[in-house]
Amino acid sequence: MVKREQVAWVLLMASFVALATVTIVFRDRLVGFLRSNTRPALMAEAQRLARDGRIEEAERAYADLARHYPHREDVLLVAARFADGQGQDARAEDLYRLAAAFGRHGPIQSYASFLDSRGRGEEALALYRQYVADHPSDRNAQLLLGLRLQSRGELEACRSHLLAAARDSKMQFSALTALGQAYRDSGMTEDAIGTWRDLVAGGGSPARQVYWQDIALAYAELGRWAEAVKAWQSYLALFPESLPGARGLAKAASETDDSAARTRAALLLRSLEPQERVDGELASWLSVDGFDPVAGENQVTVYLTFQDSVSKRGQCGLRLQLAREGDGGKPVTLATEPDSLGPVPFWRGESVRQRLAFALPADLPPGDYTLQIALGPKATNAVPLHSLKIGGEEPGDAAQ
């Protein structure tokens, strides 16, 4: 009996020594093998195959991942996105649905986006409704559901979700912005004013203070002119050259008994109005109020107002061009300086006065032309400013 135990012990120790020896000798290979078969490594390999255009291999790799990790949301989602990108709708939807079944917001959002992209908004909305019903404390989901309902015109339904989202400081700005518009669109002007006041009270950034103009317009709609004056003054404190602001202030002040306020508002408006009014539209977010010609010089001062906020560089490039009157030919682009407005951002309701100098081509045929302004360099829409007569004058009077 003792001998058998001794033999077993010797065999056990020998196995241990052999295993240790193999591990030491082949350690690098074993470590490399184990690392190459971890979940992150397999996911990276599948992504590499897809990136290299080896689609069939990538498809098998993603299928293997989904099969081996059926309870990993991240695996199911990357596999779903790959199938989605390959146009494999049925496969993608199965994977999105499996990921969403775990009941967390990220996969729900991805599945809803997939349904939206396939024109199945009703199903996406139902998915979000159920998720929010199960997770009412998820403020981000409350916000996204509220925005979905608002975009569909379900204003009453959206408000409760936006109010819930506004309780979270991280969601407050987006929630209150949407909520104010929902109240406004519902005809609930007093509630809209209260919401916008909460917005501007939340900080001094232009993104918040820009809502003073909405407050002012709402007060004007209600005929509360003194409050409209104060709101416009608060707005103009941050955007002192806003032509819509000055016009709104002058209108509100004219409805009050405060003669001093009327005088100040009229003076401000006079200082900001262009000599020549145009009221043209360069884009949905940028309008041309007018211009001041500079006599005897190839210059013009343009007055522009932003109808929406702009934050991207490159959006505000400008060019001047000449279109020959009575000729349907392509306008002549002029060398223009400066060739852009800046720096961004610009805010909704903000106005800019910019002097532009331009050079006339030496070989320009004489005739009657219209000076136009356009967003450059590829925009097709242009706003006419004024007429120029080229040729027949003294050199210093070429552009009149």
Sequence and secondary structure as in RCSB ss.txt:
>XXXX:A:sequence
MVKREQVAWVLLMASFVALATVTIVFRDRLVGFLRSNTRPALMAEAQRLARDGRIEEAERAYADLARHYPHREDV
LLVAARFADGQGQDARAEDLYRLAAAFGRHGPIQSYASFLDSRGRGEEALALYRQYVADHPSDRNAQLLLGLRLQ
SRGELEACRSHLLAAARDSKMQFSALTALGQAYRDSGMTEDAIGTWRDLVAGGGSPARQVYWQDIALAYAELGRW
AEAVKAWQSYLALFPESLPGARGLAKAASETDDSAARTRAALLLRSLEPQERVDGELASWLSVDGFDPVAGENQV
TVYLTFQDSVSKRGQCGLRLQLAREGDGGKPVTLATEPDSLGPVPFWRGESVRQRLAFALPADLPPGDYTLQIAL
GPKATNAVPLHSLKIGGEEPGDAAQ
>XXXX:A:secstr
 HHHHHHHHHHHHHHHHHHHHHHHHTHHHHHHHHHHTSHHHHHHHHHHHHHTT HHHHHHHHHHHHHH TT HHH
HHHHHHHHHHTT HHHHHHHHHHHHTT  HHHHHHHHHHHHHTT HHHHHHHHHHHHHH TT HHHHHHHHHHHH
HTT HHHHHHHHHHHTTSTTTHHHHHHHHHHHHHHTT HHHHHHHHHHHHHT SSHHHHTTHHHHHHHHHHTT H
HHHHHHHHHHHHH TT HHHHHHHHHHHHTSS HHHHHHHHHHHHHHS SEEEEEEEETTEEEEEEEE TTSSEE
EEEEEESS B STTTTBEEEEEEETT  S  EEEEEES B  SS B TT EEEEEEEEE  TT  SEEEEEEEEE
TTT   EEEEEEEEESSS GGGS  
